[in-house]
Amino acid sequence: MQQVHSAQILRVTLKDIGKETLGAGCDGVIIPPGLKIAAGVRTADCLSIFVYTEHGLTGALHAGWRSIAEGIGTRFLKIAESEGFEGRDMIFQAGPAICPSCYEVGPDVLKKFPGQAAEGNKLNLLKALSIQLQESGAKAENIKFSRKKWECTAENDCFFSHRRGDSSRMLAFAIQY
Ligand SMILES: [Zn+2]
């Protein structure tokens, strides 16, 4: 994906297979059943989230605060529902991201998240996206983080972190097979 911190989602079709970049200016892909492709998300602090259903639908989202504020989770579920998939059947797996203790944001960002996703001037990206997904039909128990403990990209040298000054990005995939 040529990610631009938007809420645009590309519905992948057969003609997209083999392209190096899936969709210019989108931050999410929805892969209908049967295409058997992999879609990657590049991150360094932003949340990557991968979607799976037993009915063959796969998806990948690049979810920083801008994309979440613009409703990327809601949009994903709307597209999926229009194709006959239910949010309650979907499993969401989040990748490593900046943790809420490290993610200080300004008042302009905070005012976009009036719910429980912010505490003081700290924003919890996973909570912000979880709230949005649940409001659109996903089940709380189906939204999972990478490990039991938050894997913070800003605190852990194993990861690239935009806040720590890295210009490199991590790449994670959803593979439909
Ligand atoms: Zn942290």
Residues whose N, C-alpha, C, O or C-beta is under 5 A from the ligand:
A	BS01	ZN	C99 S101 C102 C152 A154 E155
